[in-house]
Amino acid sequence: MNMSDTNEKPTLPDHLSGNPRSPHFVEECFNHRIGIRLNGKERTDVEEYCISEGWVKIPSPKALDRRGQPILITLKGTVEAFYI
């Protein structure tokens, strides 16, 4: 029996970002698909979330910052994170 089970998924943190430059980026979590629900509705465009503070950040469809990255819009509500 192999002790390092590859199906073992890390616990999703309270605050997670998809940006590798962020201090809230946890690479091990992104080895698996993550789902996010905001107010009971599944979102596929979430860049960052915080469960305890109740917000998600999604990229603006058109606006870019001075580095050419999409500006993030904060949406508030009940946040649930789970593995798909």
BELSUL-V900275 format. One record per pair of residues at least 4 apart in sequence whose ideal C-beta (glycine too) atoms are under 7 Angstrom apart, sorted by the first residue. I is the first residue (numbers start at 1). GAP is how many residues later the second one is. D is the distance in Angstrom with one decimal. If there is no record, write none. Layout:
i->I gap->GAP d->D
i->I gap->GAP d->D
This chain:
i->9 gap->23 d->5.3
i->9 gap->74 d->5.4
i->10 gap->18 d->4.7
i->10 gap->19 d->5.7
i->12 gap->4 d->6.6
i->12 gap->17 d->6.1
i->12 gap->22 d->6.9
i->12 gap->69 d->4.7
i->13 gap->13 d->5.9
i->14 gap->36 d->6.5
i->14 gap->37 d->5.0
i->14 gap->38 d->5.1
i->15 gap->9 d->4.9
i->15 gap->35 d->4.4
i->16 gap->8 d->5.9
i->16 gap->10 d->6.1
i->16 gap->13 d->6.2
i->16 gap->32 d->6.9
i->16 gap->33 d->6.0
i->16 gap->65 d->7.0
i->17 gap->5 d->3.7
i->17 gap->7 d->4.1
i->17 gap->8 d->5.1
i->17 gap->30 d->6.9
i->17 gap->31 d->4.1
i->18 gap->29 d->5.1
i->18 gap->30 d->6.5
i->19 gap->6 d->6.0
i->19 gap->28 d->6.8
i->20 gap->5 d->5.2
i->24 gap->24 d->6.8
i->29 gap->5 d->6.5
i->32 gap->51 d->5.2
i->33 gap->50 d->6.7
i->33 gap->51 d->4.2
i->34 gap->47 d->6.3
i->34 gap->49 d->6.2
i->35 gap->7 d->6.2
i->35 gap->47 d->5.0
i->35 gap->49 d->4.8
i->36 gap->7 d->5.1
i->36 gap->10 d->4.4
i->36 gap->13 d->5.8
i->36 gap->20 d->6.3
i->36 gap->43 d->6.9
i->36 gap->45 d->5.6
i->37 gap->4 d->6.5
i->37 gap->5 d->5.3
i->37 gap->43 d->4.2
i->38 gap->5 d->5.3
i->38 gap->18 d->5.4
i->38 gap->37 d->6.1
i->38 gap->39 d->5.0
i->38 gap->41 d->5.9
i->39 gap->38 d->4.0
i->39 gap->39 d->5.5
i->43 gap->13 d->6.6
i->45 gap->13 d->4.8
i->45 gap->14 d->6.6
i->46 gap->10 d->4.8
i->46 gap->12 d->5.9
i->47 gap->10 d->5.1
i->47 gap->11 d->6.3
i->47 gap->12 d->5.9
i->47 gap->25 d->5.9
i->48 gap->9 d->4.3
i->49 gap->7 d->4.6
i->49 gap->30 d->5.4
i->49 gap->32 d->6.2
i->50 gap->5 d->5.6
i->51 gap->28 d->4.9
i->51 gap->30 d->6.4
i->54 gap->22 d->5.7
i->54 gap->23 d->6.1
i->54 gap->24 d->6.3
i->54 gap->25 d->5.8
i->55 gap->19 d->5.2
i->55 gap->20 d->6.6
i->55 gap->21 d->5.0
i->55 gap->24 d->6.9
i->56 gap->19 d->5.3
i->56 gap->23 d->5.9
i->57 gap->15 d->4.1
i->57 gap->16 d->6.8
i->57 gap->17 d->5.5
i->58 gap->14 d->6.8
i->58 gap->15 d->5.5
i->58 gap->17 d->6.5
i->59 gap->11 d->3.5
i->59 gap->13 d->6.1
i->60 gap->10 d->5.3
i->60 gap->11 d->4.4
i->60 gap->13 d->5.5
i->63 gap->8 d->4.4
i->64 gap->4 d->5.4
i->64 gap->5 d->6.5
i->64 gap->6 d->6.0
i->64 gap->7 d->6.6
i->65 gap->4 d->5.2
i->65 gap->6 d->5.5
